[in-house]
Amino acid sequence: MPKISYTEEEKTKVHQSLIDIGYDLISRQGIQHTTVEQIYKRAGISKTFFYSFFPTKEDLIVEILYIQQPKIIQFAQTLIKEHPWRQGVELFLYQCCYGAKYGITILTIEEQQMIFRRLTKESYIRFRNKQKHLFANLLICFGIEPTEERVSLFINLCLSILVLNQAIPSSLPLLIPEAAEQTIVLQIQALTDWLDTLRK
């Protein structure tokens, strides 16, 4: 039975535990298949107590997206260090497309719509700033100066590849599923070509 009273230290631990549990479940089974009930039961707390930390599941998801950012940078740095530049970049982009296998949460079109409909204006601005910071750091990791224009374009190009991969065929049924893999590979190669020109 969940506790009724918690110290501030215990609340801090519970908050982190909810993030860790949510991250683990979402990485393995996706956002739509992860429920608030699964999270709070695994944490050993009540539903009411869960909502004292996160008003909605979407608030927890956004927090999870924030905490995985350092892991993404570290992942990119490792690949760039262990492989020739082009291979490292392509491996990073390809493995991000299949994020669940590598502990990276990638949102589908439907998940993005669901989450961002519920964000306040302030939360949305905060998300955008953190997103730009992440992609600027990725460009730095790839040896590229992160100008504002480059960062914005890099965000759109990367996310279009990731979203397209997630969307075939469920959200984009007119695209050919059998050609999905090769489509992604060619897009990654084209993006890497563009990034390579920015290094020179």
N, C-alpha and C positions, 0 to 999 in steps of 0.2 A: 504494500500500500504506500502511495507517495507521501512524503513528509508534508506537514502543514506549515512549519516555520523553518526558515533558512537564514543563516548568517550571511553577511555581505560577501565573505570569502566563498561560501558555498554557492551563492548566486553567480559569482564570477566563474566558478568551475562549471556550473550547470550551463551557463551561456556558451562557454567554449565547447562543452560537450554536445550541445545542440548543433552547433556549427559543424563539429567533426562528424557527428552522426549523419546530419543532412548531407554533407559533402560526400561521405562514403556511399550512402544510399543513392543519391542522385547520379554519382559517377558510375555506379553499377547498373542501375535500373531506369535512369532517366527521370526527368522532372515530373512528367505526367503520371508516372507509376509510383511516385513517392508521395506518401500522404503525411499530413501532420500527425495523424494517429500513430503511424509507424515510428516517427521520430520521437514523440514524447513518451511513448511506451518503452522504447528501447533505452531512453534516458532515465526511465524510472520516475517520471514526474507526471503531474496531472495536466489535462488539456488546458485548464484555466491558467496554470503556472506557465505553460508554454507561451500563451498569448500575452503574458506580462513581459516577455522578452521580445517577441516578434508579433506585431499586430496581425500579420498575414503570413502565409507560406511564402509569398513573393518577397517579403522583406528579408526572410531568411535566405532565399535563393540569391538575392542581390549581394548579401553579406558574404555568401559562399564564393560568388564571382570575384569579390574583392580579395579574399584571402588566398585564392589560387593564383593571383597575379605574380607574386614572387616565385612561386613554383614554376610558372610558365617561363619566366626570365631565366631561372636556373637551368631549366630543361633546354632552352635555346642555347645558352652559354656552353653547356656540356656538349651538345651536338656540334657546335661550331669549333670547339676545342678538339674534339675527337675525330673530325672528318675534314676533308678539303672544304673550302667555303661553300661552293655551290651544292655539294652533296649534303652538307649540314643544314643549309637553308631549306632545300627541298625535303629532306627528312623531317625537319621541324614542321613545315606546312602540311605535309602528308599525314604525319602522325596526329596533328591537331584536328584533321578532318575526321579521324576515328578516335576522338578524344576519350571516349569511355574506356578504351583499352589501355589508355595511359594516364587515367585519373584526371582528365581535363573535361570540365563541363562545357558542352557546346549546346547552345539553345537552338531549337527548331524555330521556324517562322511562327508557328502557333504559340510556342512558349514565349517568344519575344513579345508578341502581341498581348498575351495574357498578363505578363509581368508588367510591361510598361504602361498598360492602361491603368494600373493601380498605383503607380508611383506619383508622388507629389512633384510639383515643379522643382522644389529644392532637391529632392532625391534624384530627379532626372539630371539636373545640372551637376550634382556630385558624381553621378555615374559617368557622365560624359567626360568630366575632368579626369577621373581615374582611368577611363578607357584611353584617353589621349596620352596619359602618362605611361601606361603599359606599352602602347604601340611605339611611342617615342623611344622607350628603353629597348624595345626589340630592334629598332633601326640602329641604335647605338651598338647593340650586341653584334649586329651584322656589319659594323664598320661604316655606317652611313650617318651623315649629319641629319638630325631630325627637324627639318624646317616644318612650320605649321602646315604648309601645302602638302609636303610629302607625307606627313603623319596622317592627315585626313584622307588622302588618296590610298595610302597603305591600309588604313582601317577598312575602307570600302572594298578594296580588292581582296583582302584576306577574308573578310566576313562574307563576301559574295560567294567565294569558293566553299567556305564552311557551310553556309546556309544551303547552297545548291546541293551539296553532298547529302545533307540531312533531308532535303525536300523531295528528292527523287525516290519513288514515284508518288508518294502519299500526297504531297502538297502541290506538286507540279506534274500532273499525270500525262501531259502532252509530251514531256521529254521521254527519251527512250532509256529505260532502266539498264538495258544490256550495254549501253555505251557510257554509262555513268562513270565508271572507273577511269576509262581513257579520257573522258572529258575533264575530270578532276586533275589527272596527271598533266594534260596539256595546259590547263590553266595555271597549275603550279609552276610549270616550266616557263610560261610566259611571264608570270609575276617575278620569278627569279631572274629572268633576263632583264627586266626593268630595274630590279634592285641592283643588279650587277653594273648597269650603266651609271647608277648613282654613286658608286664607289670610285669612279674614275674622274 
